[in-house]
Amino acid sequence: MADQVFLTPDGAEDLKRELDELLNVRRPELARKLKDAVAEGDLKENADYHDAKEQQAFLEGRIQYLENILRSATIISNDGQTDQVRLGSEVTIVEDGSDEEESYFIVGAAEANPREGKISHESPIGSALLGRKKGEKVRAQTPTGEIVFKIKKIK
């Protein structure tokens, strides 16, 4: 059985928008590209045809992936202030030896994007934060070694 997929409402909307774009814009564009490439004749040495077929395979795989996630995902909501870190929480932490605050949204793996401050509840820091409270010191084993930080704020 597949692992449970969790999405925030915003994450689900982002994936729905992507799926809509793939189904209603990219798929018809690729179909036209394929039709044009087939019309050129000999397919054995037709680079446009082979490129379009490759893109089509990737596109169909992505569509299937998004449809499966959206069909089976559990939508998590952050219904206001909480005293514990959970999926959907925004957590502000300060690493030991630093004054710099960092904020993260704890999300499901399907919408994790560290560059946007969205970390998976399955990541080293995300899993270390789950269930913890404001003021607690937390240890997380990351690929670069152990880090210790304090939870400053939970939203």
C-alpha positions as CSV (number, residue, x, y, z in Angstrom):
1,M,0.0,0.0,0.0
2,A,1.3,3.5,-0.9
3,D,2.2,6.0,1.8
4,Q,-0.4,8.4,2.8
5,V,-0.2,11.7,0.9
6,F,-0.9,15.0,2.7
7,L,-1.6,18.3,1.0
8,T,-2.4,21.8,2.3
9,P,-5.4,23.4,0.6
10,D,-3.0,25.7,-1.2
11,G,-0.8,22.8,-2.3
12,A,-3.9,20.9,-3.6
13,E,-4.9,24.0,-5.6
14,D,-1.4,24.4,-7.1
15,L,-1.4,20.7,-8.2
16,K,-5.0,21.1,-9.7
17,R,-3.8,24.2,-11.6
18,E,-0.8,22.2,-12.9
19,L,-3.0,19.3,-13.9
20,D,-5.4,21.7,-15.7
21,E,-2.5,23.3,-17.6
22,L,-1.2,19.8,-18.6
23,L,-4.6,18.5,-19.7
24,N,-5.9,21.6,-21.5
25,V,-2.8,23.3,-22.9
26,R,0.3,21.1,-23.0
27,R,-1.5,17.9,-24.1
28,P,-3.2,19.6,-27.1
29,E,0.0,21.3,-28.1
30,L,1.9,18.0,-28.1
31,A,-0.9,16.3,-30.1
32,R,-0.5,19.1,-32.8
33,K,3.3,18.7,-32.7
34,L,3.0,14.9,-33.2
35,K,0.4,15.4,-36.0
36,D,2.8,17.8,-37.8
37,A,5.8,15.5,-37.3
38,V,3.8,12.5,-38.7
39,A,2.8,14.6,-41.7
40,E,6.5,15.2,-42.5
41,G,6.8,11.5,-43.5
42,D,9.6,9.1,-42.6
43,L,9.3,8.7,-38.8
44,K,12.5,6.7,-38.4
45,E,14.8,9.7,-38.7
46,N,12.3,12.4,-37.7
47,A,13.8,14.2,-34.7
48,D,10.7,16.3,-34.1
49,Y,8.5,13.1,-33.9
50,H,10.9,11.4,-31.5
51,D,11.1,14.5,-29.3
52,A,7.3,14.9,-29.2
53,K,6.8,11.2,-28.4
54,E,9.3,11.6,-25.5
55,Q,7.6,14.7,-24.2
56,Q,4.3,13.0,-24.5
57,A,5.4,10.0,-22.4
58,F,6.7,12.4,-19.7
59,L,3.5,14.5,-19.8
60,E,1.2,11.5,-19.5
61,G,3.3,10.2,-16.6
62,R,3.0,13.5,-14.8
63,I,-0.8,13.7,-15.5
64,Q,-1.2,10.2,-14.0
65,Y,0.9,11.1,-11.0
66,L,-1.0,14.3,-10.3
67,E,-4.4,12.6,-10.8
68,N,-3.4,9.8,-8.3
69,I,-2.2,12.3,-5.7
70,L,-5.2,14.5,-6.0
71,R,-7.5,11.5,-5.8
72,S,-5.9,10.0,-2.7
73,A,-4.6,13.0,-0.8
74,T,-5.7,14.0,2.7
75,I,-6.2,17.7,2.8
76,I,-4.7,19.2,6.0
77,S,-5.8,22.5,7.4
78,N,-4.2,24.7,9.9
79,D,-7.3,26.0,11.7
80,G,-5.6,28.7,13.7
81,Q,-3.1,28.9,16.5
82,T,-1.9,25.7,18.0
83,D,0.6,25.0,20.8
84,Q,2.0,22.0,19.0
85,V,3.8,21.6,15.6
86,R,1.7,19.6,13.2
87,L,1.2,19.3,9.4
88,G,0.1,22.7,8.2
89,S,2.0,24.6,10.9
90,E,4.3,27.5,10.2
91,V,7.2,27.2,12.6
92,T,9.9,29.8,13.4
93,I,13.1,28.4,14.8
94,V,16.6,29.7,15.8
95,E,19.6,27.4,15.5
96,D,21.9,27.2,18.6
97,G,24.7,29.7,18.2
98,S,22.7,31.9,15.8
99,D,20.4,34.9,16.2
100,E,18.9,34.4,12.8
101,E,15.3,33.2,12.7
102,E,14.1,30.7,10.0
103,S,10.5,29.9,9.3
104,Y,9.2,26.8,7.7
105,F,5.8,25.4,6.7
106,I,5.4,21.8,7.6
107,V,3.7,20.1,4.6
108,G,3.3,16.7,3.0
109,A,6.1,15.3,0.8
110,A,4.2,16.0,-2.4
111,E,4.3,19.7,-2.0
112,A,7.6,20.1,-0.2
113,N,9.8,22.9,-1.7
114,P,12.7,23.9,0.7
115,R,13.4,27.0,-1.5
116,E,9.9,28.3,-0.7
117,G,10.3,27.3,3.0
118,K,8.0,24.3,2.7
119,I,9.5,21.2,4.3
120,S,8.1,17.7,4.4
121,H,6.9,16.3,7.7
122,E,9.2,13.3,6.7
123,S,12.3,15.4,6.4
124,P,14.9,15.4,9.2
125,I,13.9,18.8,10.5
126,G,10.2,18.4,9.8
127,S,9.9,15.1,11.6
128,A,11.9,16.4,14.5
129,L,9.5,19.3,14.9
130,L,6.2,17.4,14.8
131,G,4.5,17.3,18.1
132,R,6.9,19.8,19.7
133,K,5.9,23.1,21.5
134,K,7.1,26.7,21.5
135,G,10.2,27.1,23.6
136,E,11.4,23.5,23.2
137,K,14.9,22.7,22.0
138,V,14.9,20.2,19.2
139,R,17.7,18.0,17.7
140,A,17.6,16.9,14.1
141,Q,20.0,14.7,12.3
142,T,20.6,16.2,8.9
143,P,22.8,15.1,6.0
144,T,25.4,17.7,7.2
145,G,25.2,16.5,10.8
146,E,23.2,17.1,13.9
147,I,21.6,20.5,14.5
148,V,20.0,21.9,17.6
149,F,17.4,24.7,17.5
150,K,14.8,26.3,19.6
151,I,11.1,26.7,18.5
152,K,10.3,30.5,18.7
153,K,6.8,30.6,17.2
154,I,4.1,28.2,15.9
155,K,1.3,29.4,13.7
